[in-house]
């Protein structure tokens, strides 16, 4: 049973990583260097930490992008 749980956890982790990679593609950043992508994410995390207005602004941008393709 523990082996099954490990396998399920691995499948869930893999699915999450694929979904996150899809977000990179959707944002038009597929061909950017990994260091740039990580830098963007680190900077975004710093910007939204404790800044609800910035978090809301970026969430609205993302929601609009999802809305443009029916997701």
MARSE-364519 format. One record per residue (C-alpha): residue in one letter; y, z, x. Coordinates in pm, 1 decimal, padded with zeros to 6 digits. Each point is the difference from the previous one (the first is absolute). Layout:
% MARSE-364519
> a|Y|Z|X .
...
END
This chain:
% MARSE-364519
> x|00000.0|00000.0|00000.0 .
> x|00240.1|00076.3|00284.1 .
> x|-00063.9|-00348.5|00132.9 .
> x|00098.3|-00146.3|-00336.9 .
> x|00322.1|00200.7|-00007.9 .
> x|00083.9|-00116.6|00349.9 .
> x|-00062.8|-00358.2|-00103.0 .
> x|00214.8|00041.8|-00312.5 .
> x|00281.2|00154.5|00202.8 .
> x|-00019.3|-00286.9|00248.4 .
> x|00012.5|-00256.0|-00280.8 .
> x|00302.8|00171.8|-00153.3 .
> x|00174.1|00010.0|00340.0 .
> x|-00072.4|-00369.1|00056.9 .
> x|00132.9|-00090.7|-00344.8 .
> x|00323.1|00194.4|00063.0 .
> x|00051.3|-00173.8|00333.9 .
> x|-00051.5|-00342.8|-00155.1 .
> x|00250.5|00082.4|-00275.2 .
> x|00254.0|00120.9|00256.1 .
> x|-00049.9|-00316.5|00202.7 .
> x|00065.8|-00198.0|-00316.7 .
> x|00336.2|00172.2|-00030.3 .
> x|00091.9|-00119.2|00349.1 .
> x|-00087.7|-00356.0|-00102.5 .
> x|00187.7|00030.1|-00330.3 .
> x|00311.0|00119.0|00186.1 .
> x|-00012.1|-00318.7|00209.6 .
> x|-00084.0|00184.2|00321.3 .
> x|-00348.0|-00139.2|00064.7 .
> x|00084.0|-00153.0|00336.4 .
> x|00219.3|00275.8|00140.7 .
> x|-00118.6|00207.6|00293.8 .
> x|-00178.3|00323.5|-00080.1 .
> x|00252.8|00201.3|00200.5 .
> x|00280.2|-00136.1|-00219.3 .
> x|-00191.9|00081.2|-00317.9 .
> x|-00067.2|00352.6|00115.6 .
> x|00363.1|00042.8|00100.3 .
> x|00113.4|-00117.2|-00343.1 .
> x|-00230.9|00245.4|-00171.7 .
> x|00105.1|00290.3|00222.2 .
> x|00366.7|-00079.0|-00061.2 .
> x|-00060.3|-00024.4|-00375.4 .
> x|-00175.9|00336.2|-00000.6 .
> x|00298.6|00155.7|00178.3 .
> x|00244.8|-00159.5|-00243.6 .
> x|-00173.4|00119.1|-00315.8 .
> x|-00075.5|00351.6|00122.3 .
> x|00228.5|00218.2|-00208.8 .
> x|00196.9|-00296.2|-00135.2 .
> x|-00098.9|-00053.5|-00360.9 .
> x|00263.0|-00271.1|-00051.2 .
> x|-00139.4|-00210.4|00286.4 .
> x|-00354.3|00057.8|-00122.8 .
> x|00100.4|-00115.5|-00349.3 .
> x|00181.8|-00303.9|00138.7 .
> x|-00300.2|-00111.5|00203.4 .
> x|-00239.2|00071.9|-00287.5 .
> x|00208.1|-00225.5|-00224.5 .
> x|-00016.7|-00280.4|00257.0 .
> x|-00378.1|00035.4|00019.2 .
> x|-00042.6|00017.3|-00376.3 .
> x|00204.8|-00318.3|-00037.9 .
> x|-00217.0|-00175.1|00260.5 .
> x|-00315.3|00104.2|-00185.7 .
> x|00153.2|-00112.8|-00327.6 .
> x|00060.4|-00347.5|00136.6 .
> x|-00372.4|-00072.7|00022.0 .
> x|-00133.9|00190.2|-00298.2 .
> x|-00140.9|00299.9|00191.0 .
END
